[in-house]
Amino acid sequence: MSRNSKLISQNLREEIAKELGVYDQVKKDGGSWENVSSKDCGNIVSKAIEIANRAVENK
C-alpha cells in the first residue's frame, strides 16, 4: 500500500481501516501497513472509491 499512499490521504486510509477492523494490525505493527493483507487493502481502496463516488454524486 505504500507505493500508492499519496492517492488516499493518511487520515482517510486510517478511518476506513478502523471502519473495516483492519487498523488494529497497523497499530500493532507500529504504523506499518506491510502485514495488512492484499484483500484488506483492496477493501480499503473499494471503500475509498465508494466514498469518492458519493461525494461526486452529491455535488
PyMOL commands that place a pseudoatom at each C-alpha (Angstrom):
pseudoatom trace, name=CA, resn=MET, resi=1, chain=A, elem=C, hetatm=0, pos=[0.000, 0.000, 0.000]
pseudoatom trace, name=CA, resn=SER, resi=2, chain=A, elem=C, hetatm=0, pos=[2.923, 2.345, 0.485]
pseudoatom trace, name=CA, resn=ARG, resi=3, chain=A, elem=C, hetatm=0, pos=[3.582, 2.630, -3.245]
pseudoatom trace, name=CA, resn=ASN, resi=4, chain=A, elem=C, hetatm=0, pos=[0.300, 4.457, -3.836]
pseudoatom trace, name=CA, resn=SER, resi=5, chain=A, elem=C, hetatm=0, pos=[-0.005, 6.081, -0.438]
pseudoatom trace, name=CA, resn=LYS, resi=6, chain=A, elem=C, hetatm=0, pos=[-0.391, 9.543, -1.952]
pseudoatom trace, name=CA, resn=LEU, resi=7, chain=A, elem=C, hetatm=0, pos=[-3.617, 8.573, -3.725]
pseudoatom trace, name=CA, resn=ILE, resi=8, chain=A, elem=C, hetatm=0, pos=[-5.535, 8.327, -0.459]
pseudoatom trace, name=CA, resn=SER, resi=9, chain=A, elem=C, hetatm=0, pos=[-4.819, 10.643, 2.444]
pseudoatom trace, name=CA, resn=GLN, resi=10, chain=A, elem=C, hetatm=0, pos=[-3.369, 9.023, 5.536]
pseudoatom trace, name=CA, resn=ASN, resi=11, chain=A, elem=C, hetatm=0, pos=[-6.353, 10.149, 7.604]
pseudoatom trace, name=CA, resn=LEU, resi=12, chain=A, elem=C, hetatm=0, pos=[-8.890, 8.692, 5.176]
pseudoatom trace, name=CA, resn=ARG, resi=13, chain=A, elem=C, hetatm=0, pos=[-6.966, 5.424, 4.923]
pseudoatom trace, name=CA, resn=GLU, resi=14, chain=A, elem=C, hetatm=0, pos=[-6.824, 5.118, 8.711]
pseudoatom trace, name=CA, resn=GLU, resi=15, chain=A, elem=C, hetatm=0, pos=[-10.526, 5.932, 9.141]
pseudoatom trace, name=CA, resn=ILE, resi=16, chain=A, elem=C, hetatm=0, pos=[-11.521, 3.328, 6.568]
pseudoatom trace, name=CA, resn=ALA, resi=17, chain=A, elem=C, hetatm=0, pos=[-9.150, 0.769, 8.103]
pseudoatom trace, name=CA, resn=LYS, resi=18, chain=A, elem=C, hetatm=0, pos=[-10.740, 1.408, 11.502]
pseudoatom trace, name=CA, resn=GLU, resi=19, chain=A, elem=C, hetatm=0, pos=[-14.209, 1.032, 9.993]
pseudoatom trace, name=CA, resn=LEU, resi=20, chain=A, elem=C, hetatm=0, pos=[-13.216, -2.280, 8.383]
pseudoatom trace, name=CA, resn=GLY, resi=21, chain=A, elem=C, hetatm=0, pos=[-11.466, -3.539, 11.513]
pseudoatom trace, name=CA, resn=VAL, resi=22, chain=A, elem=C, hetatm=0, pos=[-8.001, -3.606, 9.930]
pseudoatom trace, name=CA, resn=TYR, resi=23, chain=A, elem=C, hetatm=0, pos=[-6.354, -0.733, 11.776]
pseudoatom trace, name=CA, resn=ASP, resi=24, chain=A, elem=C, hetatm=0, pos=[-5.539, -2.817, 14.861]
pseudoatom trace, name=CA, resn=GLN, resi=25, chain=A, elem=C, hetatm=0, pos=[-2.983, -4.731, 12.758]
pseudoatom trace, name=CA, resn=VAL, resi=26, chain=A, elem=C, hetatm=0, pos=[-1.402, -1.479, 11.573]
pseudoatom trace, name=CA, resn=LYS, resi=27, chain=A, elem=C, hetatm=0, pos=[-1.289, -0.115, 15.108]
pseudoatom trace, name=CA, resn=LYS, resi=28, chain=A, elem=C, hetatm=0, pos=[0.193, -3.372, 16.401]
pseudoatom trace, name=CA, resn=ASP, resi=29, chain=A, elem=C, hetatm=0, pos=[2.947, -3.141, 13.759]
pseudoatom trace, name=CA, resn=GLY, resi=30, chain=A, elem=C, hetatm=0, pos=[3.876, 0.399, 14.770]
pseudoatom trace, name=CA, resn=GLY, resi=31, chain=A, elem=C, hetatm=0, pos=[2.074, 2.116, 11.895]
pseudoatom trace, name=CA, resn=SER, resi=32, chain=A, elem=C, hetatm=0, pos=[3.371, -0.198, 9.188]
pseudoatom trace, name=CA, resn=TRP, resi=33, chain=A, elem=C, hetatm=0, pos=[0.929, -1.404, 6.538]
pseudoatom trace, name=CA, resn=GLU, resi=34, chain=A, elem=C, hetatm=0, pos=[3.215, -4.276, 5.467]
pseudoatom trace, name=CA, resn=ASN, resi=35, chain=A, elem=C, hetatm=0, pos=[1.251, -7.016, 7.220]
pseudoatom trace, name=CA, resn=VAL, resi=36, chain=A, elem=C, hetatm=0, pos=[-2.167, -5.888, 6.045]
pseudoatom trace, name=CA, resn=SER, resi=37, chain=A, elem=C, hetatm=0, pos=[-3.389, -8.436, 3.528]
pseudoatom trace, name=CA, resn=SER, resi=38, chain=A, elem=C, hetatm=0, pos=[-3.878, -7.507, -0.096]
pseudoatom trace, name=CA, resn=LYS, resi=39, chain=A, elem=C, hetatm=0, pos=[-7.547, -8.404, 0.306]
pseudoatom trace, name=CA, resn=ASP, resi=40, chain=A, elem=C, hetatm=0, pos=[-7.906, -5.897, 3.139]
pseudoatom trace, name=CA, resn=CYS, resi=41, chain=A, elem=C, hetatm=0, pos=[-6.002, -3.260, 1.151]
pseudoatom trace, name=CA, resn=GLY, resi=42, chain=A, elem=C, hetatm=0, pos=[-8.367, -3.889, -1.749]
pseudoatom trace, name=CA, resn=ASN, resi=43, chain=A, elem=C, hetatm=0, pos=[-11.333, -3.431, 0.569]
pseudoatom trace, name=CA, resn=ILE, resi=44, chain=A, elem=C, hetatm=0, pos=[-9.886, -0.125, 1.754]
pseudoatom trace, name=CA, resn=VAL, resi=45, chain=A, elem=C, hetatm=0, pos=[-9.483, 1.061, -1.835]
pseudoatom trace, name=CA, resn=SER, resi=46, chain=A, elem=C, hetatm=0, pos=[-13.012, -0.078, -2.728]
pseudoatom trace, name=CA, resn=LYS, resi=47, chain=A, elem=C, hetatm=0, pos=[-14.425, 1.827, 0.235]
pseudoatom trace, name=CA, resn=ALA, resi=48, chain=A, elem=C, hetatm=0, pos=[-12.428, 4.947, -0.721]
pseudoatom trace, name=CA, resn=ILE, resi=49, chain=A, elem=C, hetatm=0, pos=[-13.815, 4.743, -4.272]
pseudoatom trace, name=CA, resn=GLU, resi=50, chain=A, elem=C, hetatm=0, pos=[-17.321, 4.358, -2.879]
pseudoatom trace, name=CA, resn=ILE, resi=51, chain=A, elem=C, hetatm=0, pos=[-16.842, 7.464, -0.719]
pseudoatom trace, name=CA, resn=ALA, resi=52, chain=A, elem=C, hetatm=0, pos=[-15.447, 9.436, -3.668]
pseudoatom trace, name=CA, resn=ASN, resi=53, chain=A, elem=C, hetatm=0, pos=[-18.360, 8.405, -5.894]
pseudoatom trace, name=CA, resn=ARG, resi=54, chain=A, elem=C, hetatm=0, pos=[-20.857, 9.518, -3.253]
pseudoatom trace, name=CA, resn=ALA, resi=55, chain=A, elem=C, hetatm=0, pos=[-19.082, 12.870, -2.952]
pseudoatom trace, name=CA, resn=VAL, resi=56, chain=A, elem=C, hetatm=0, pos=[-19.250, 13.398, -6.711]
pseudoatom trace, name=CA, resn=GLU, resi=57, chain=A, elem=C, hetatm=0, pos=[-22.922, 12.426, -6.851]
pseudoatom trace, name=CA, resn=ASN, resi=58, chain=A, elem=C, hetatm=0, pos=[-23.776, 14.894, -4.081]
pseudoatom trace, name=CA, resn=LYS, resi=59, chain=A, elem=C, hetatm=0, pos=[-22.255, 17.876, -5.901]
for i in range(1, 59): cmd.bond("trace and resi %d" % i, "trace and resi %d" % (i + 1))
show_as sticks, trace
zoom trace
